Amino acid sequence: MNATQEPISIKLPLGKQVFFASDFHLGVPNEAASRARERKIVHWLDTIAPQAHTIFLLGDLFDFWFEYKHVIPKGFIRFQGKLAELVDAGIHIIFFTGNHDLWLFDYFPKELGIPVYRSPHTVLINDFRLYVGHGDGLGKGDKTYKVLKKLFQSRFLQWLFTQVHPDRGIGFANWWSRKSRAANVQKDEEFLGEEEWLWAYSKEVEKRHHHDGYVFGHRHLPLNLEVGEASRYINLGEWFKCCTYARCDGQTIELLKFT
């Protein structure tokens, strides 16, 4: 954690709230299932819009995303259109990239007016302090992924991918993503107790800098656990089965399920 990093500050008007969601993974396992999930997400956004001041989207919204200079992945237009509608209505939306959509560059800021962050940040909602991010690559272990992430963040590798025709590049990337998900689906559903690495990471950060809550995605397992005596670790879960999200009123944060 960078202690000198400028926090994201939100002054919450009376009656308004801040929402958090992640891991929609639009695009898998097939077009029909993804489209149904996309409609549910749009319905959720419509439901929370009257109360929403800010919506944090904490990564892996898409199972794969890459922006060529003049091309973006096909699909997800209902979701993007709803985000544009909410931004135009004055609702703030903030995007933190995940490991599946880290190749998101300037399309969301320029086209939709949504700022993009690539590392965890402190968020101040009135005086309520949260530490927020996708969660990939944090804490101990997972050394192989950390090496891969550095490679994927390489400007040279990103340029090299642009030299591949989008039909082939995106097709290969979607195959890779689905292969990875199939290998890890059971692990994603197991609670690891004290070995939950994002929970352990939150405890380590809390020893150095107090936060009222730690909000991450990535893990695909909805969790609301104690961090010390005066803080919570929230994992947002996913939208294949759980459809869970978090809501903060500037004093407390809670994990909820959309039905």
N, C-alpha and C positions, 0 to 999 in steps of 0.2 A: 504494500500500500504506500502511495506517495502522500506524505503528510502535508506537503506544500500545495497539493492539487486544489484548485478552486472548486468549492462545492456547487452543485446545482441548487439554487435557492428558489423556493416556491412560497409565496404568501397566499394562503388559502382563504378565499372569501367565505363568509358565513353560508353554510348549507352546501358547499361544494366539497368534493372528495378527489383523491388521487387513486388511480387503479393501476394494477400491474398484471401482465400476463406474458407467457412465453411458450415456445415449443409447439407451435401450430403444425409445423412440418408439412405445409401445403405442397402437394405434388405426389405424395405417396399414400397408400400403396398402389393406387391406380386412380385414373381420372374421375370415376364415379364417386369413390369414397372421399377423395380430396374435395370434390365439388360440394358434397353434402356437408363436410366439415367446414368448408369456407362459408356456406350459408349459415351455419350455426354460429360461427364467429361474427359474421356481419350482424346477425340477430342480437348477439350479446352486446356488440358495440352500440346498436340502437337502444338497447335496454339501459345501458349505463350512461348514455349521452346526457340526459337531463341533469345528472348529478356530477358529471365529470368536469373537473378543471384541467387535469393533466392525466394522460395515459402513457405509461411506460411499457414498451414492448421489448422484452429482454431476450431477443435472439431466437434463432432457428424458427423464424416465422415461415421460412421456405425450406424444403428439404435440400434444395440446391439453388443458388443464385449466383450469376456472374453477369456483370455489365460489360458488354463490348461497347465500342464508341457509339454505335448507332443501333444496338440490338440489346434487348433484355429478354429473359425467359418468357415463353408463351404462357398465358393463363393468369389466374388470380386477379382478374380485372374487377370483380365485384368487391373483393377485399381492398384493393388499391383505391377504387372509386369511393368506397365508404370512408377510408382514411382522408382522402381529399375533401370530402364533404364535411367531416368533423373539423378539420383544420380551418376550412373556410368559415365554419360556424364559430370559430374562436376558441376551440378546444386545443390545448397544447398536446402534441404527441412527440415522444422521444424514443428513439430506436437505439438499442444496444445490440451490436452484432453478436451472433453466436458462431459456433464452429461450422455450421452448415451454410451460413450466409455472410461469412467474413469477407467475401469478395463483392460486397455491396459498397459502391463508391459515391457518386454524386447525384444519382437519379432521385433518391428520396428527398435530399435537401432541395434540389433545384425544381423538381417536378411537383412534389407534394408539400414542400415547406416543412419537412421533418428532419431535425438535426440527428446526426448519427454519431454515437460514441463507440469506442473500440476497447475500452478497459473499464473496470469498475470505478464508480464515483460515489462520493458522499453526496447525499441528497438531503437538504434541509426543508422540511415541510412545516412552515412556521418555525417552532423550536424543536420539532421532532426529527431526530437525526437517524437516517438510514444509510446503509452501505449497499449499493445496488450494482448488479452486473449479470452477465449470462452465467458465468461460473466455470467455464472450461479453462483448463490449464492452471487452476488455482490450487494452492496447498501442496502437500507432498505426493510423490508417486506419479504414475502415468507419464513417465519420461519419454516414451515413444511418441505419444501424442504431442508433447511439448516441442519435440524436435520437428514433427510434421507441421505444427502450427507456424513455427519460424520459417519453414520452407514456403508454406502457403502465403505468408506475409511478404515474401520476397518480391520486390518490384520486377526483377528479371523473370521469375516464374510466372507472374501475372501477365507480363508482356508476352511471354512465350505462348501462354494459353490463348491470347488474342489472335495468334497466327493460325490457330486451328479453326476451321469453318464451324459456325455455331451449331449446326446440326450434329456434327461429330463430337465437338467439345462438350456440349450440354448433354448429349446422349451418353457419352462415356461417364461424365460426372454423376449423372442420375443413377447409372448402374453401380458405380463405386459407393454412392451414398446408401443405396438399398442393401448392398452386400454388407456394409458396416452395420446397418441397423439390424439385419437378420442375425448377425453374430452376437449382438449385445442386448437383444430384447429381454431375455430372462434376467440378466444382470440388472437392467434398469428397474425391475419391479421388486428387487430384494432390498429390504432395509438392513443396513450394515452395522447398526448400533454405533458404538464408539468409533468405528472405522468409516463412518460417513464423512468423507473428506471435506466437503463444503461446510459441514457443521463444525468439524475440527478446525478448519481454516478460520471460520467466524470466531471461534474461541480465541485463537491466536491473535487476530486483529483486535479483539475486545480487550486483551491484556494491555495493548499499546494505546488504543484510541477508543473511547466509549462511543457506541452507537446504540440507539434504542431498538434497532432491528437490522437484520441482514436479509436481503431479498435476492434470491438467485433462481435461475431456471436450470437447464442442462440435465439435471438428475432424473427427470421424468417421474419423480415420486413426490406427491404432495406431503409436505412436512411442516410442522409448526412446533419448534422445540426451544427449550430454554438455552440461553447463552449467558452464563453468570446469573446474577440475581435480578438484573433489571434490563434484560434484552431478550429478543427472540430471533431464532433462525427460521425463515420462511422459505421453503422451496415451492415453486409455483406449479409443479407437476406438468402435465401435458394435456393435449386436446384430442387424443385418440380415444381414450376411455374416461379420463378423469374430468376434463373440462373445468379445471380449477383456476382461480385467480385470487389476487389480494386486493384489499381496499384499505385506504388510510384516510383518517379524518383530521390528521394533524396532532392527534393525541394517542391514538392506538392504531394497530394494524391487525387485520384479521384475514384468514384464509377461507375462501368461500367456494362453493360449487355452483356452476351454472347448469340449470336443468330446463 
